[in-house]
Amino acid sequence: MVNKGIGMEKDEIKKANISWTELLLLLILFFCYAATIFFLFQGKPYLFLLFFVLHSCIGLIYFRISQNRLMEEYGQVREVSYERSTQKQMLAEKEEEIGRLKKRNEAGRREIEELGQELEEVRCQLQEARQEAEERESRSGEEDWAQLLPPPVAKEDMPVVDLAAVVLEVMEEMKPFASRAGVAVQLSSGSAAVPVAAEPGLLRILFHNIIDNSIQYMQRPGRLVITVSNVGGELFIVAKDNGMGLDAEETARIFERNYQGSNRMRGNGLGLTQARAIVLRYGGTIYARSGIGNGMAVYIQLPCLK
């Protein structure tokens, strides 16, 4: 577009020169003017009148031709000016688009960094939670969590299932209940499929209990986002809502058998206890974090089961 504009500018310079027709008319016009003056001083009125009329007619013709040329050049100048204005506008739009893309890329990079920091923080917290749970169980003699589950299946007999697909199935089953509570449940997965060797029935129970408890503890319309990621050979599952949340003391007890939080709507308190039992069966860790008015997040870490 810029080269085209430069080419048109060169054409304008060429067209600004006087044409051969105008040059010839100017010469004739000058001759008639000189003859008119000459015959005026010679006292020959008829010849004076003849050349005066010729001078006037040729002057009108020259004026009309020059006017047409100038109008044509003016139109071309306006066209070039419009093209330049259009080019500037297009360049400005491109610069704005590039600026938006740069900002979007920068935001995406920051989001990835924050997600990495959050995953590292979750890893540390899950490790601490596992140690605390083991110490608490060894001190209190808590009854065996395996009693809450059916007999285990041999590892070599476990089928390979898609963890993300299981979450979607449970979300579809829980959709009527979530809709009545005004809660939107969403899945965010780092890959299209997350294959694991596990009992699909237990995985469905795990996510059913987590979604059910989250909806009950929210006590208001909102959103629950379940994130499934495979990082360094470990599976990280985060179920985070924007509900009412619990204080730190209650959050620390939500996995205890028969415990019901202060803002729970219904249930017998076994949901998260059973979810914890399933995670422990596979050698994983489950941990919750919450705050009054800040919603609740359940973090699960599982070793690579495939």
N, C-alpha and C positions, 0 to 999 in steps of 0.2 A: 504493500500500500504506500510506503514512503517513497519507493522508487517511482511509482506511478505519479505521485504528486510532484516529484522533482521534474519528471518528463513534461508534465503539463505546464509547469512554470517556465521551462525553456520554450515551449510552443508559444506561450504568452509573449515572451520577449520578441520572438520573431514576428508575431502578428501585430506587435505595437508599431512596426515600421510602416511608412506610408506606401500604399500600393502604386503600381505603375499608372493605373487609370487616374488616380488622384493627382499624381505628379503631372500627367499630360494636361489635365484640366487646369491645374495651377498655372502652367505655362501659357495656355490659351487665355486664361483669366487675366494674367499679367499683360499679355499682348493687347487684349481688348481694352484694358484700363489705360495702357500707354496710348493706344490709338484714339481713345475718347478724349484724353487730355490734349493730344496733338491737334485733332480737328476742332477742338474747342478754341484753341488759340489761333488756329488758321481761319476761323470764322466760317466754317462750313457746317451749318446746322444739320443737314440731312445725314452726312457721314457721322457727325457727332452723335446724333440720335440713334443711328444704326448700331454703332459700336457700344453705345450705352445700354441698349436693349440686349445685345449679345452678352455683354459683361454681366448684366443682371441675371439672364437665363442660365448662363454657365455657372454663375455663383450659386444659384439655387440647386443646380444639379450636383455641384461639388459638395454643398452642404448636406444634401440628402444622402449621397454616397458615404461621406465621412460619418454622418450620424448613424447609419446602419452598421458601419464597421465598428464604431465605438460601442454601440449597444451590444453587438456580438461579443466584443472583447470584455465588456462589463459582465455579460452572462457567464463567460468562461471564468472570469475572476471569482464570481460568486460561487460557481461550481467547485473551483479549487479550494476556496475558503471553506465551503461546506464539507468537502472531503477531509480537509485538514482538521476541522472541528470534530468530524466523526472519528478520525484516527486518534485524536487526543482522548476522546471519550472512551474508545475501545481500549486504549492503553491504560487509562485510569481504572476501567473495570477489571482488566487483567491484573493490574497491581493490587487492587482490592481483593481479588480472588486469591492471588498468591499470598497476601497477608493473612487472609482467613485460613488458608491451608497451613501456613506456618504456625498460626495460633492453635489450630486443631491438632497438628502433629506434636506441638509442645505440650498441649493438654494431655494427649495420649501417652506421651513419654512420662509425664509426671504421674499419670494414673497407674502406669505399669510399675514405676518405682514405688509408689505408695502400696500397690498390691503386693509387691515383693517384700516390702517391710512388714506389711500386715501378716503375710504368710509366715515370715520368720518369727514374728512375735507370737503368732498362734502356735507355731512349733514349740517354742520355749514354754509357753503357758500349758500346752498339752503335756509336755514332759513333766512339768512341775505338778500338774493335776494327777498324772499317773503315779508319781511318787507319793503324793499326799494320800491318794486313794489306797495304795498298797499299805502304807503305814497305818492308816485308819482301820483298814480291815484286819490287819494283824493285831492291833491293839483291842479292837472291840469285839472280835469274833463274829463279825457280821455273817448272816446265813448265806449259804452258797448261792451265787447268782444263777448258777446253772439250773437250779430248780424252776426258774421261770421259763425255761425253754425246753423244746422237745429234745430227745437224744441227738447228739451230733452225728453228722454224716461223715464218713471217711473222706479224707482230702482228695484221694484219687477218684472218688465217685461224685465229687461236686461238679455241676455243669458250669460252663462259662457263660455268663450273662452280661448284658449291657447295663451297667449301673445307671447311666443317664436315661435309658428306656424304662427302667423300673421306676425311677423318680417320676417320669411323665405319666406312667400308668397310675401311680398312687395319686398324683395331682388331679387326674381326670376323675378318679373315684371320689376324691374329697371336694371336687368342684361345687356340688350342691350345698354342702355344709359351709364352704368358704364364701359362696355367694350370699347365703343368708346372713352371714356375719359381716358382709361388706369387705372381705379381704381378697386381694388379688395375689395369687401364688404364681411365681415365675421361676424358671430354671435358667441358670447361666452356667454353661459348660465350656471348658477350654478346648474341647474337641468334639467331633460329631458323635463318637462312641467311646465309652469307657469300659472295656471288657474286664471282668473279674471272675474268678472261680469262687463261687459262693452259692448258698442256698437261696434261691429267688424268693421263697416264702418268707424267710427271715428278713431279707432286705426290704420286702414290702411292709412287713410289720414295723421295721425300724423307721422308715420314712413316714408311714401312717401315723405312728405315735408322735414323731417330731412335729409334723404338720398340725395334727390335732391339738397338741399341747400349745403350740405357738398361737393358733387361732383363739384358743380359750384364754390364754394369758393376755392377749392383746387388749381385749375389752373395748375395742373401738375399730371402726373401718380403717384399713391401711393396706400394707403390702408386705408379703413375705417372699424373700428371694433366696433360693437354694443354689449355691455355687458348688460345682464339682470340678476338682482340678487334680491332675497327676503331676506331682513335682518330685523329681529325683527318685522315682520308684516308689513313692508313697502317695496314697490317696488322701486328699483334704476335702472335707465336706463342710460347708458353712451354711447354716440356716439362720438368716437374719431378718427380723421384722422391725417395724416402727411403731409398736404398740406401747402400752402403758409401762411395761417393764416391772422389775422387782428390785428391792434393795439388795445389798451384797449378802446379808445374812440369809435371806430367803433363797437367793440364787445358789448359794453353796449347798442347799439342802434339797433341791428339786429332783435329784436323782435317787433320794432315799425312798425306800419302800413305804407306800401308803401316805407319803407326804403330799399335802395340797397347799399351794401358795395362797396368800390372802386375796388375790384377785382372780382366782380360778373360778370358772363358771360351773363346771360339773366334773364328774369323773371320780375314780377311786384311787388316784395317785400311783398307779402301777405303770402308766404309759412310758415315762422317761426312765423308770427303773428297768423296765423290759428292754428299752432301747439301749441302755447302758450295758445290760447283760449280753445283748447281741454284739455290740462293739467289742466287749472283753473276750467273747468267744473267739473272735478273729484276731486277737492280740493287738487291738487298737486302743485308743484313748478318746474319751468324750469329755467335753468341758463346756461350761456355760458362762456367759458374761452378760450382765444387765445393769440397769440403773433406772431409778424412778423417772418416768417420762421419756426415757431414751431407748425403749424397746429392749429386745432380748436377742442374743446371738448364741447359737449352739455350734461348737466346733468339734469336728470328728476327724481323727487321724487314723488311717488304717495302713498296715503294710501292704506292699504290692501283692495282690492275691492271685494274679494270673500266672 
